[in-house]
Amino acid sequence: MPCEPIARARDIVSEIATIAGWLAALMTLGAYSMRTMLPLRTVAICANIFFIIFSAIEWILPTLVLHAILLPFNCYRLWEIVMQTRMMRVARTDDSDPLKFLEPLLRPSTYAAGDVVFRIGDPPDNLFYLKSGRIRFDEVGAEISDGALFGEIAFFSDQKRRTATATCLTDCEVMSVDEAGFMRLFYQNPAFGLYVMKLAAKRLIKNADEIEGRTTGA
């Protein structure tokens, strides 16, 4: 009879809705139990899809609208996580110019030879980028030239004070970003944050080696 195929089709659709509903519930439970964001967002996206299928078949409008909104939101967050992970991988092996991260926040300043950018013990109110010139850190005897980021170590010290005096050996063009802008970029951009930590570690090791070398020589 003609009604039998229609009834059978309805039964199949109803079974699909039931299966989709249970899968959606299980995946939502799984998402809430996960500790890391990448699998959590992935499972949440699958739960959104199954909830949409279930709600569309059963025509449960509030659930359908909710998960239709959550699906693109979770997809966007997943894309952010993937992109940040890629940036972190690149940052581990890439010594790129930090100016590409800082450029929108930088303010230019000029210093003459002999001027002091900051002194030991000063609070770390700015991070600096040396666009041109040469600067010496008096207490450790280290020097930097064009294209160097400096002043970052004080932000991570317990005392929150400058650990050396930065004196211009030549006329210098210096770009700076305030503490709020630097810390916001540090926490929001994993590649920049990793770059700064690597730079601080290299600089501390180099300064320690130079001080040890002078002490041994003396």
N, C-alpha and C positions, 0 to 999 in steps of 0.2 A: 504494500500500500504506500501511497506517496508520503504519508505522514511519518512512516517509520524512518526513512533516511533523515528527515528533518529532526525527529526526536533524537536519533542517534548522534547527529551533529551537535545538537544542544548538549547532550550528555558529555561528548568529548570536550566541548568548550568549557563546560562546567568543571570537568576534571582538570583541564589545563589551568583554570582559575584557582582551583584548590591547591594544585601543586605549586603554582607561582606564589600564592599567598604563604604557604609553609616555607618555601625557599626564602622569600623575602623576610619572614620572621626570624628564621635561623641565621641569615646573614646579618641582620640587624643586631641580633644577640652576639654574633661573632665579632662584629665591628666594635661593640661596646667593650669587649673583653681584650682587645688588642692594645699593646703598649706603644707601638711605633706608628707614625702617621702614614707612611707609604702604603702598607697593607690595609690599614684602617680605611683610608680613602678609597682604595680599590674595591674592597668588599662593600663599602657603603654605596658605591656607584652601582654594583650588581644588585644590592638590595633595592635601590631606587627603581631600577629597571623592572624587577619582578613585582614591586608594588604597583607600578604603573600598569603592567599587564593585568594584574589581579583587579585593580580598581576600574580599569577600562571595561573589562568583561562584566564585572558585577555592578558597574556604574555607581561606584562609591565616590562621589564628586570631591568631598573634602580631602580624602587620601590621594586621589588622582592629582588634584591641584598642588598639594603639598610636595609630592615627590617629583612632579614636573618642574617645580621650582628648585628643589634640592639637587636634582640631577646635574644641571649645568654648573651650579655652585660647587659641587663636589668635584666635577671634572676640572674646573678652573683651579681649585686648590691642589688637585693631583698634579696638574701641569706645573704649578709653582714649585712643588716639592721636587719633581723631576728636574726642572731647570736649575734649582739651587744645588741639587746633587751633582749635576754636570759641571756647574761653576766651581764647586769644591774640588772636583777631580782635576779640572784645568788649573786651579789655583795651586795645587800641590806641586806642580811641575813648571808653572809659568811665573816668570819674574817680570810681568808686564808693568808698564808705567802706571803708577797709582793715580796719576793725574786724570785718567779716564773715568775713575770713580769719583774723584773729588771736584772736578772742574766746575760743576754747577754751584758749588758751595764756597769757592775760594775768593778771598779778597786780596788784592795786590798791595805790597808795601815795598819801599826802597830803603836800603841802609848803605851808609858810607863805610869805607874801610875803617876799622877800629870800633865801630858801633857794636853794642851788645844787644842781641835779640832777646835773650833771657839770661838770668843769673841762677846759679845754684841756690836751691832753697825756695825759688819762686813757685807759686801755685801753677798747675798746668791749665791755663785758660785757653790755649790754642794749640793746634797741630799745624806744623809748617811744611811747606814744600819749597825747596831751593830751585828757583827757575834759572838763575845765573849767578856766578860768583863762587867764592870759597869761604867756608866757615870752619873754625876750629873749636873743639870742645876742650877748654883749658885744662880741667882737672884730669882728663884721661889722655890728652895729647892727640886725639883722633881728629881727622879732617874729612870734610865732605865737599863735593863739588856739584855742578849742574845736575838736576834731575833727581835729587835725593829728598826723601821724606825724613823729617826729623822732629824730635820733641814728643815722640809717642811713648817713651818708656815711663815718663812720670805719671801718665794716666793709669798705669797698672801697678805702681809702687804702693806699699802700705802707707807711707807718709804723704802721698799725693804732693810731692815736691820735685822740682827739677833736680836732676842728679849731676848736672854739670853746667858750666857757663858757656853759652854759644856766642863767640866773637867773630865778627866779619873780618876776614883777611883781605878782602877786596870789596869794591862796591858790589852790592848784592841786590838782586830782585827776588823778593820772598813773597810767596802766596800763603795765606793762612785760613784756617777754618776754626770756628769756635768749638768749645767742648761739646755743646749740645748737638751740633751738626755732626761732629766726628763720632760721638757715641751712637747717635742714631744710625749713621751709615755702617758703623762697626757691627751693630747687632742685626741690621736688616739685610746686609749684603754679605753672605758667607765668604765669597771670594775675597772681598776687601778685608774682612776680619782675619782670614787666614794669612793674607799677605802681611798685615801689620804684625801679627804674632811671629811670623817667620823673620821679619825684619828686626823686631825687638830682640829675638833670641840670637840672631847673627851678630847684632851690634853689641849685646852684653858679652858674648863669648869673645869677640874681637877686642873689646875694651879690657876684659880680664887678661887676655893674652898679652896685650901691650903693657899693662901695668906690671904683670909678672916678669916680662922681659926686661923692663927698666929696673925692677927691683933686683933681679938676678945679676944684671950688668953692674949695678952699683955695689 
